[in-house]
Amino acid sequence: MSRNEGPIVEIPGISVLETVVTFFVIPTVMFVAISVLAYAMSKPKKVKTSAITVIE
């Protein structure tokens, strides 16, 4: 008999592959994707010259 009181549910552990994917691969991919999006949104845009706004 168990010394624990109340209902206890046995939960199987996760494998090494699941651990690596969950705690390393997914956060790394998310970080890279967010970094690329942030860089793409904030990089300087090329200035377009127009005959109306620029006098040569």
C-alpha positions in Angstrom: 0.0 0.0 0.0 1.1 3.5 -0.8 1.9 6.0 1.9 0.5 8.9 -0.2 -3.0 10.2 0.6 -5.5 11.0 -2.1 -5.6 10.0 -5.8 -2.3 9.9 -7.4 -2.0 9.7 -11.2 1.2 8.2 -12.7 2.4 10.3 -15.6 4.9 8.8 -17.9 8.1 10.9 -18.5 9.1 12.3 -21.8 12.0 10.9 -23.9 15.3 12.7 -24.5 14.2 13.6 -28.0 11.0 15.1 -26.8 12.9 17.1 -24.2 15.4 18.4 -26.7 12.7 19.4 -29.2 10.5 21.0 -26.5 13.2 23.0 -24.6 15.8 23.6 -27.2 14.7 23.4 -30.8 11.3 25.1 -30.6 12.5 28.1 -28.6 15.5 28.5 -30.9 13.4 28.4 -34.0 11.0 30.9 -32.4 13.8 33.3 -31.5 15.3 33.2 -34.9 12.0 33.8 -36.6 11.1 36.7 -34.4 14.6 38.2 -34.9 14.3 37.9 -38.6 10.9 39.5 -38.6 12.0 42.3 -36.3 15.1 43.0 -38.5 13.0 43.0 -41.7 10.5 45.4 -40.2 13.1 47.9 -38.9 15.8 47.9 -41.5 16.2 51.2 -43.3 14.3 51.6 -46.5 15.9 52.9 -49.7 15.0 56.5 -50.3 13.2 57.0 -53.6 14.0 60.2 -55.4 11.3 62.0 -57.3 11.5 64.9 -59.7 8.8 66.6 -57.7 10.7 66.5 -54.3 14.3 66.8 -55.5 15.7 69.7 -57.4 19.0 69.0 -59.1 
